Structure formats: structure tokens, C-alpha cells
């Protein structure tokens, strides 16, 4: 079972620094967790996976928003093409004059 060390560890399974990700047998891992010397690494991996998923969703939302703005700009550009040089939109009377 993988754990992240909260304290330094020196024992028969080696020496491990604070924050090290270590794979212990279940019995020893649970004893270290119960004593507050380590925390389950699965929790951290799940947190990381959730954070990555949220970041991907945020990037997707930003991309959709950017596409929406591009479409809006394109629509405004078409509206400007039909505007008269003074900036007012063409009317049916203006079209008849030309």
C-alpha cells in the first residue's frame, strides 16, 4: 500500500524523508497511518486526478467562450459591412437611392 510520509522514517524497510511516496505492506502502512506518521497516497492521487479534471473542464469552457466571442465578432463584422459610411445602418430608402 502506498503512503506519503508525514515524518522521517528509518526502519527495516529503509530510510524515507518527509513527503516521500513509499510502498509498504498493508499491515505496516496502516500502522504508520494510524500513528500519524503517514497518510494514504490514494487520497493524494485522487485529489490530483480531480484537480486535473477540473483544469481540463475549465480549459474547455474557456475554449468554448473564445469560440463564442469569435462568432460574435464575425456577426458584428457582417453588420458593419451593411452599415453606411457614416456608421448608421442602411435603410430601404438609402438602398433605393443607390
N, C-alpha and C positions, 0 to 999 in steps of 0.2 A: 504494500500500500504506500502510495506516495504522500509525503508530508513536507511542509515547508517549516524549517526550523525557526523557532522564536528565540532560542538561546543557542549558545555554542554547545556542541556535543562531542564528547570524547568517550569512546567505548569500544567494545569488541567489533562493532561494525564500522569502525574508522572514526575520523575526526571531521566534523562538519561545522561550518560557520553559520552565524545568524543569517537567516534568509535563504539558506541552501535548500534546494529541492532534492529530497533523499527518498529512496525506495526501501522501506523496512518491511519485515514480515508483519502480518496483521496484528499479532499479539503485542509486539514491541511498539508498533505505530500507535495503537490505541492507548497504550500505557503512556507514551510521550504526549499524546493529545490530552488525555485525562489529567496529566500533571501540569499542563500548560506550557510544556516545552516545545510543542509543535502544533501546527494546525493542518487539517486535511488539505491537500493540494487540489483535490477535485473542486472544492469551493472556489479556489482562485481561478482554476481553469474555466469553470462555469461563468464566473464574473467576467473573465477576459472574453469569452465567447459572446456573452450578452453585450458587452461593450463594442465588440467588433460588429455585431449585427446591427446595433443602434447606429453606429457610424456609417455603415453601408446604407441603411434606410435614410439617414439624414442626407447623404450624398445623392441618393436617388431623388429625394424630394427637391433638393437644390437644382438638380439637373432638369427636373420637370418644370420647376419655376422658371428657369432660364429659357427653356423652350417656349413656355407660355409668353414670356416677355418678348422673345424674338418674333413670335406670331403677332403679338400686339403691335410691335414696331412695324412689321410688314404691312399690317392693316392700316396703320396711320400713314405709312408711305404711300399707299394706294389712294388714300383720302386726299393727300397733298397733291397728287398728280391731277386730280379733278378740280383743284382749287384754282381761282383766278389769280393773276399776278399780285393783286392787292391783298391776297390772303383770304378773301371771302369765298365761300363755296359758290360754284356756278349755279345759276338758276335756269329755268326753262327759257326765260326772257333773254338771258345772256347767250344761251346756245343759239337762239333764233337770230341774234344779231350777227353771229359769225358765219 
